[in-house]
Amino acid sequence: MTNRILVVTTGGTIDKVYFDALSNFEVGASMVGELLKEAHVDAPYRVVELLRKDSLDLSDADRTLITRCVGSAEEHAVVITHGTDTMTETAKVLMTDSGCADKVIVLTGALAPARFAQSDATFNVGMAFAAVQSRPPGVYIVMNGQIFEAGKVRKDRENNRFIRC
């Protein structure tokens, strides 16, 4: 096992690129490496760009791919960037996988793309990095300045935030 943090990118709003005023978009290359450089992160990390999908487009096969990637990694600490709409579903799958049981897994994302000046992406990724280094093994979601245990959180779409349930 290594002290390095694995960062798995799956797409979502954090990596969206908008092309016009009609909100046509695609999920582009991950911004997480750039965000970590800008923040002068000194902890060792490795980035795996696994998927480039909106989370509403993730399938069971995609979640299996994410789980296999995390479970087979030598790293104990894992940050996953993920779209917010189905982040809780992926967290539940990770919670039930025995290959992930001894790892600290933190899912995070953004409510506005990292490429936007007013994005929450940098804050959320930074907070996820802190959480993954300070929490016991388990699966967590970091959003809105809070650390939630997976299975005890939901997205409040009306208020565009995550809340405990």
C-alpha positions in Angstrom: 0.0 0.0 0.0 1.2 3.5 -0.8 0.6 6.9 0.8 -0.2 8.3 -2.6 -3.8 9.4 -3.2 -5.6 8.0 -6.2 -7.9 10.4 -8.0 -10.4 8.8 -10.3 -12.3 11.1 -12.7 -15.6 10.0 -14.2 -16.9 13.3 -15.7 -19.9 15.2 -14.5 -20.4 18.9 -14.2 -16.9 19.5 -12.8 -15.5 18.7 -16.3 -18.2 20.1 -18.5 -17.4 22.3 -21.4 -20.2 24.6 -22.7 -20.3 25.7 -26.3 -23.1 28.2 -26.6 -25.8 30.1 -24.8 -28.2 27.2 -25.4 -26.2 25.2 -22.9 -25.0 22.6 -25.3 -22.1 20.8 -23.6 -19.8 17.8 -23.5 -17.8 16.4 -20.7 -14.2 17.4 -21.6 -10.8 16.4 -20.3 -10.6 16.3 -16.5 -9.7 19.6 -14.8 -8.7 17.9 -11.5 -4.9 17.8 -12.2 -5.0 21.5 -13.0 -7.1 22.3 -9.9 -4.6 20.4 -7.7 -1.6 22.2 -9.3 -3.3 25.6 -8.7 -3.9 24.8 -5.1 -0.2 23.8 -4.7 -1.2 20.3 -3.4 1.9 18.7 -2.0 0.5 15.3 -1.1 1.5 12.6 -3.7 -1.3 11.7 -6.0 -2.0 9.8 -9.2 -4.9 10.7 -11.6 -6.8 8.1 -13.6 -9.2 9.6 -16.2 -11.6 6.6 -16.2 -14.8 8.1 -17.8 -16.0 11.3 -19.4 -19.8 11.1 -18.8 -22.6 13.0 -17.3 -23.6 11.0 -14.2 -27.1 10.6 -15.6 -25.6 8.6 -18.4 -23.6 6.2 -16.1 -24.6 2.6 -16.4 -24.3 -0.4 -14.0 -21.3 -1.4 -16.2 -19.7 2.0 -15.6 -20.2 1.7 -11.8 -18.7 -1.8 -12.0 -15.7 -0.3 -13.8 -15.3 2.4 -11.2 -15.5 -0.2 -8.4 -12.9 -2.4 -10.1 -10.6 0.5 -10.6 -10.8 1.5 -6.9 -10.7 -2.0 -5.6 -7.7 -3.1 -7.6 -5.6 0.1 -6.9 -2.7 -0.1 -4.6 -3.7 3.2 -3.0 -5.6 3.2 0.3 -7.0 6.7 -0.2 -9.2 7.4 -3.2 -10.9 10.6 -4.4 -13.5 10.2 -7.2 -14.8 13.2 -9.1 -18.3 12.4 -10.2 -21.5 14.1 -11.4 -23.8 15.1 -8.6 -27.0 13.7 -9.9 -26.1 10.0 -9.3 -23.1 10.4 -7.0 -25.1 8.7 -4.1 -25.9 5.7 -6.3 -22.2 5.1 -7.1 -21.3 5.6 -3.4 -23.8 2.8 -2.5 -22.2 0.4 -5.0 -18.7 1.2 -3.6 -20.0 0.6 0.0 -21.1 -2.9 -0.9 -17.9 -4.0 -2.7 -15.6 -6.1 -0.5 -12.6 -5.0 -2.5 -13.1 -1.4 -1.3 -13.8 -2.2 2.3 -10.3 -1.2 3.7 -10.1 2.0 1.7 -11.1 5.6 2.3 -13.1 6.7 -0.7 -14.4 10.2 -1.1 -16.7 11.2 -4.0 -17.0 14.9 -4.9 -18.1 17.0 -7.8 -19.3 20.5 -8.6 -22.6 22.3 -9.1 -20.9 24.5 -11.6 -18.1 23.5 -14.1 -14.5 24.0 -13.0 -14.0 26.1 -16.1 -16.4 28.7 -14.6 -15.1 31.5 -12.4 -17.8 31.0 -9.8 -17.4 27.2 -9.5 -17.3 25.3 -6.3 -15.0 22.7 -7.9 -11.7 23.9 -6.4 -13.2 24.0 -2.9 -14.8 20.6 -3.2 -11.7 18.9 -4.5 -9.6 20.5 -1.8 -12.0 19.4 0.9 -12.1 15.9 -0.6 -8.3 15.7 -0.4 -8.4 16.7 3.3 -11.2 14.3 4.0 -9.5 11.3 2.3 -6.4 11.8 4.5 -8.3 12.2 7.8 -11.2 9.8 7.7 -11.3 6.1 8.7 -12.0 3.5 6.0 -15.4 4.0 4.4 -17.2 5.8 1.6 -17.9 9.5 1.9 -19.4 12.3 -0.2 -17.9 15.8 0.1 -20.1 18.6 -1.1 -21.3 22.0 0.2 -18.5 22.3 2.8 -19.6 19.0 4.5 -18.5 15.4 4.8 -21.3 13.0 4.5 -21.3 9.2 5.1 -22.4 7.4 2.0 -25.9 6.0 2.4 -26.9 8.9 4.7 -27.0 11.7 2.2 -29.1 12.8 -0.7 -29.1 15.6 -3.3 -31.7 18.2 -2.7 -32.3 19.2 -6.3 -34.7 22.0 -5.4 -32.0 23.8 -3.3 -29.0 22.5 -5.3 -27.2 21.1 -2.3 -26.6 17.9 -0.4 -28.3 17.1 2.9 -28.2 14.3 5.5 -31.1 11.9 5.4 
